[in-house]
Amino acid sequence: MELEKLGTPTITLATDSFVRLAALQSKAMGMPELAVAVIEHPLGGIEPEDVRAKARAVLPALLELLGTRS
């Protein structure tokens, strides 16, 4: 969020278990429109290939958000 405040467009990556927290936090920080891409929870404690699969699954959302960032 600090980079976004400085004018650098960013995308926050949050697992589905923490989307609500990300929204509350961005609102509390005065940035309710912060771009958030949602990835399936969990990321920790799983095999590297499973992390890669989750990353591939969120890629379309990231690309869409990148297209909307200036």
ZADRENMAR-120593 format. One record per residue: chain; residue number from 1; x, y, z of N, C-alpha, C, O, CB in turn; residue in three letters. Coordinates in Angstrom, 2 decimals, decimal comma. Glycine has a CB too. Example, Ala and Ser with C-alpha at 12.3 -4.5 7.8 and 13.67 -1.06 7.14 Angstrom:
<rs>
   c     k       n.x       n.y       n.z      ca.x      ca.y      ca.z       c.x       c.y       c.z       o.x       o.y       o.z      cb.x      cb.y      cb.z     r
   A     1     13,19     -5,69      7,80     12,30     -4,50      7,80     13,20     -3,30      7,80     14,24     -3,32      8,46     11,31     -4,47      9,05   ALA
   A     2     12,85     -2,25      7,08     13,67     -1,06      7,14     12,90      0,03      7,87     13,41      1,14      8,04     14,08     -0,60      5,72   SER
</rs>
This chain:
<rs>
   c     k       n.x       n.y       n.z      ca.x      ca.y      ca.z       c.x       c.y       c.z       o.x       o.y       o.z      cb.x      cb.y      cb.z     r
   A     1      0,81     -1,19      0,00      0,00      0,00      0,00      0,86      1,26      0,00      0,46      2,29     -0,53     -0,93     -0,01      1,19   MET
   A     2      2,02      1,17      0,59      2,89      2,35      0,63      3,34      2,74     -0,77      3,39      3,92     -1,10      4,10      2,09      1,52   GLU
   A     3      3,68      1,76     -1,61      4,07      2,06     -2,98      2,92      2,73     -3,73      3,13      3,69     -4,47      4,51      0,80     -3,71   LEU
   A     4      1,73      2,22     -3,54      0,55      2,79     -4,20      0,36      4,25     -3,76      0,04      5,12     -4,58     -0,73      1,95     -3,87   GLU
   A     5      0,55      4,52     -2,48      0,42      5,89     -1,97      1,46      6,81     -2,60      1,21      8,01     -2,76      0,57      5,90     -0,44   LYS
   A     6      2,61      6,26     -2,96      3,68      7,04     -3,59      3,49      7,18     -5,09      4,30      7,82     -5,77      5,01      6,41     -3,30   LEU
   A     7      2,42      6,59     -5,62      2,12      6,73     -7,04      2,54      5,56     -7,91      2,41      5,63     -9,13      2,76      7,94     -7,54   GLY
   A     8      3,03      4,50     -7,31      3,40      3,31     -8,05      2,22      2,34     -8,05      1,87      1,82     -6,99      4,67      2,64     -7,45   THR
   A     9      1,61      2,09     -9,20      0,48      1,16     -9,24      0,89     -0,23     -8,74      1,95     -0,74     -9,10     -0,09      1,05    -10,67   PRO
   A    10      0,07     -0,81     -7,91      0,36     -2,12     -7,34     -0,86     -3,02     -7,40     -1,99     -2,56     -7,59      0,85     -1,98     -5,89   THR
   A    11     -0,61     -4,30     -7,23     -1,68     -5,28     -7,08     -1,33     -6,11     -5,85     -0,24     -6,66     -5,75     -1,83     -6,19     -8,36   ILE
   A    12     -2,26     -6,18     -4,93     -2,07     -6,99     -3,74     -2,58     -8,40     -4,03     -3,64     -8,58     -4,62     -2,80     -6,37     -2,52   THR
   A    13     -1,81     -9,38     -3,61     -2,20    -10,78     -3,77     -2,63    -11,29     -2,40     -1,85    -11,25     -1,45     -1,02    -11,65     -4,37   LEU
   A    14     -3,86    -11,78     -2,31     -4,39    -12,28     -1,05     -5,03    -13,65     -1,28     -5,67    -13,88     -2,30     -5,42    -11,29     -0,43   ALA
   A    15     -4,85    -14,54     -0,32     -5,56    -15,81     -0,44     -7,03    -15,59     -0,11     -7,39    -14,63      0,56     -4,94    -16,90      0,49   THR
   A    16     -7,86    -16,51     -0,59     -9,31    -16,34     -0,40     -9,71    -16,26      1,07    -10,75    -15,69      1,40    -10,05    -17,48     -1,06   ASP
   A    17     -8,90    -16,82      1,96     -9,19    -16,73      3,39     -8,95    -15,34      3,96     -9,45    -15,01      5,03     -8,35    -17,73      4,15   SER
   A    18     -8,20    -14,51      3,23     -7,84    -13,20      3,75     -8,35    -12,04      2,91     -7,92    -10,90      3,10     -6,35    -13,10      3,86   PHE
   A    19     -9,27    -12,29      1,99     -9,81    -11,24      1,14    -10,53    -10,18      1,97    -10,35     -8,99      1,74    -10,76    -11,82      0,10   VAL
   A    20    -11,32    -10,60      2,90    -12,05     -9,64      3,75    -11,08     -8,77      4,53    -11,26     -7,56      4,63    -13,02    -10,38      4,72   ARG
   A    21    -10,04     -9,39      5,09     -9,04     -8,63      5,83     -8,33     -7,63      4,92     -8,09     -6,49      5,32     -8,02     -9,58      6,48   LEU
   A    22     -8,00     -8,05      3,70     -7,35     -7,14      2,75     -8,25     -5,95      2,45     -7,77     -4,81      2,39     -6,99     -7,88      1,44   ALA
   A    23     -9,54     -6,20      2,27    -10,48     -5,11      1,99    -10,60     -4,16      3,18    -10,61     -2,94      3,02    -11,86     -5,68      1,63   ALA
   A    24    -10,70     -4,72      4,37    -10,80     -3,89      5,57     -9,53     -3,07      5,77     -9,59     -1,89      6,12    -11,06     -4,76      6,80   LEU
   A    25     -8,39     -3,70      5,56     -7,12     -3,01      5,75     -6,93     -1,89      4,73     -6,49     -0,80      5,08     -5,96     -4,01      5,65   GLN
   A    26     -7,26     -2,17      3,47     -7,09     -1,12      2,46     -8,04      0,05      2,73     -7,67      1,21      2,52     -7,35     -1,70      1,04   SER
   A    27     -9,24     -0,25      3,20    -10,18      0,82      3,55     -9,65      1,62      4,73     -9,71      2,85      4,73    -11,58      0,24      3,87   LYS
   A    28     -9,14      0,93      5,74     -8,59      1,60      6,92     -7,40      2,48      6,57     -7,15      3,49      7,22     -8,18      0,57      7,97   ALA
   A    29     -6,66      2,09      5,54     -5,49      2,86      5,11     -5,87      3,95      4,11     -5,00      4,63      3,56     -4,44      1,92      4,49   MET
   A    30     -7,18      4,12      3,86     -7,64      5,17      2,97     -7,52      4,83      1,50     -7,50      5,72      0,65     -6,89      6,41      3,24   GLY
   A    31     -7,45      3,52      1,19     -7,32      3,08     -0,20     -8,32      1,97     -0,51     -7,92      0,85     -0,83     -5,88      2,59     -0,47   MET
   A    32     -9,62      2,27     -0,41    -10,62      1,21     -0,59    -10,65      0,60     -1,99    -11,18     -0,49     -2,17    -11,98      1,75     -0,27   PRO
   A    33    -10,08      1,28     -2,99    -10,08      0,78     -4,36     -8,80      0,02     -4,72     -8,56     -0,25     -5,89    -10,27      1,93     -5,32   GLU
   A    34     -8,00     -0,33     -3,73     -6,75     -1,05     -3,98     -7,03     -2,34     -4,76     -7,93     -3,10     -4,41     -6,03     -1,36     -2,65   LEU
   A    35     -6,25     -2,58     -5,80     -6,42     -3,78     -6,62     -5,96     -5,01     -5,85     -4,85     -5,05     -5,33     -5,64     -3,66     -7,96   ALA
   A    36     -6,83     -6,01     -5,78     -6,51     -7,25     -5,07     -6,82     -8,43     -5,99     -7,92     -8,54     -6,53     -7,30     -7,37     -3,73   VAL
   A    37     -5,84     -9,30     -6,17     -6,03    -10,55     -6,89     -6,13    -11,66     -5,84     -5,36    -11,69     -4,89     -4,87    -10,83     -7,91   ALA
   A    38     -7,08    -12,54     -6,03     -7,36    -13,58     -5,03     -6,81    -14,92     -5,51     -7,08    -15,36     -6,62     -8,87    -13,67     -4,75   VAL
   A    39     -6,05    -15,55     -4,62     -5,47    -16,87     -4,90     -6,00    -17,85     -3,86     -6,28    -17,47     -2,72     -3,90    -16,81     -4,88   ILE
   A    40     -6,13    -19,09     -4,25     -6,68    -20,11     -3,35     -5,77    -20,32     -2,14     -4,55    -20,42     -2,27     -6,87    -21,43     -4,11   GLU
   A    41     -6,37    -20,40     -0,97     -5,68    -20,68      0,28     -5,56    -22,19      0,45     -6,46    -22,90      0,02     -6,42    -20,04      1,50   HIS
   A    42     -4,51    -22,71      1,03     -3,32    -22,05      1,57     -2,20    -22,03      0,53     -2,25    -22,71     -0,49     -2,86    -22,75      2,85   PRO
   A    43     -1,18    -21,25      0,83      0,05    -21,27      0,05      1,18    -21,91      0,84      2,09    -22,51      0,26      0,44    -19,85     -0,38   LEU
   A    44      1,13    -21,78      2,15      2,17    -22,38      3,00      1,89    -23,84      3,28      0,74    -24,26      3,37      2,29    -21,61      4,31   GLY
   A    45      2,96    -24,60      3,42      2,83    -26,00      3,81      2,37    -26,92      2,70      1,96    -28,05      2,95      1,89    -26,12      4,94   GLY
   A    46      2,44    -26,45      1,46      2,06    -27,30      0,33      3,25    -27,47     -0,60      4,24    -26,74     -0,51      0,85    -26,69     -0,44   ILE
   A    47      3,14    -28,43     -1,47      4,22    -28,73     -2,39      4,43    -27,59     -3,39      3,48    -26,93     -3,79      3,94    -30,03     -3,13   GLU
   A    48      5,69    -27,36     -3,80      5,98    -26,29     -4,76      5,13    -26,37     -6,03      4,71    -25,33     -6,54      7,44    -26,33     -5,13   PRO
   A    49      4,87    -27,55     -6,54      4,06    -27,67     -7,75      2,63    -27,20     -7,50      1,99    -26,64     -8,40      4,06    -29,12     -8,26   GLU
   A    50      2,13    -27,42     -6,29      0,78    -26,95     -5,95      0,74    -25,42     -5,87     -0,25    -24,80     -6,26      0,32    -27,56     -4,62   ASP
   A    51      1,82    -24,82     -5,38      1,91    -23,35     -5,36      1,93    -22,83     -6,80      1,25    -21,86     -7,13      3,18    -22,88     -4,59   VAL
   A    52      2,72    -23,49     -7,66      2,77    -23,07     -9,06      1,41    -23,19     -9,73      1,03    -22,32    -10,52      3,80    -23,91     -9,83   ARG
   A    53      0,67    -24,25     -9,43     -0,66    -24,42    -10,01     -1,60    -23,29     -9,56     -2,38    -22,78    -10,35     -1,26    -25,79     -9,61   ALA
   A    54     -1,51    -22,91     -8,30     -2,34    -21,82     -7,81     -1,93    -20,49     -8,45     -2,78    -19,65     -8,75     -2,23    -21,72     -6,28   LYS
   A    55     -0,64    -20,32     -8,66     -0,16    -19,11     -9,34     -0,67    -19,05    -10,77     -1,08    -18,00    -11,24      1,39    -19,05     -9,32   ALA
   A    56     -0,64    -20,19    -11,46     -1,16    -20,23    -12,83     -2,65    -19,91    -12,84     -3,14    -19,24    -13,75     -0,91    -21,61    -13,48   ARG
   A    57     -3,37    -20,37    -11,84     -4,82    -20,15    -11,78     -5,17    -18,68    -11,57     -6,20    -18,21    -12,06     -5,43    -20,99    -10,67   ALA
   A    58     -4,33    -17,94    -10,85     -4,63    -16,52    -10,57     -4,08    -15,61    -11,68     -4,39    -14,42    -11,71     -4,03    -16,11     -9,21   VAL
   A    59     -3,28    -16,14    -12,58     -2,67    -15,33    -13,63     -3,67    -14,52    -14,46     -3,42    -13,34    -14,70     -1,88    -16,22    -14,54   LEU
   A    60     -4,79    -15,10    -14,91     -5,75    -14,28    -15,68     -6,26    -13,06    -14,90     -6,41    -11,99    -15,48     -6,94    -15,14    -16,09   PRO
   A    61     -6,51    -13,22    -13,62     -6,96    -12,08    -12,81     -5,87    -11,03    -12,70     -6,15     -9,83    -12,75     -7,38    -12,56    -11,41   ALA
   A    62     -4,63    -11,47    -12,54     -3,51    -10,52    -12,47     -3,38     -9,75    -13,78     -3,19     -8,53    -13,77     -2,20    -11,25    -12,15   LEU
   A    63     -3,47    -10,45    -14,89     -3,35     -9,79    -16,18     -4,49     -8,79    -16,40     -4,27     -7,71    -16,95     -3,34    -10,82    -17,30   LEU
   A    64     -5,67     -9,16    -15,98     -6,81     -8,24    -16,11     -6,58     -6,99    -15,26     -6,81     -5,87    -15,73     -8,11     -8,93    -15,68   GLU
   A    65     -6,13     -7,18    -14,04     -5,86     -6,04    -13,17     -4,71     -5,18    -13,73     -4,76     -3,96    -13,63     -5,52     -6,52    -11,75   LEU
   A    66     -3,71     -5,80    -14,29     -2,61     -5,05    -14,89     -3,10     -4,18    -16,05     -2,60     -3,08    -16,27     -1,51     -6,02    -15,38   LEU
   A    67     -4,08     -4,68    -16,76     -4,65     -3,91    -17,86     -5,41     -2,68    -17,40     -5,63     -1,76    -18,18     -5,55     -4,78    -18,66   GLY
   A    68     -5,83     -2,68    -16,14     -6,59     -1,55    -15,62     -5,71     -0,58    -14,84     -6,18      0,48    -14,41     -7,71     -2,04    -14,74   THR
   A    69     -4,45     -0,93    -14,66     -3,53     -0,08    -13,88     -2,86      0,91    -14,80     -2,52      0,58    -15,94     -2,46     -0,94    -13,13   ARG
   A    70     -2,66      2,13    -14,32     -1,98      3,13    -15,13     -0,53      3,28    -14,72      0,20      4,08    -15,30     -2,69      4,48    -15,01   SER
</rs>
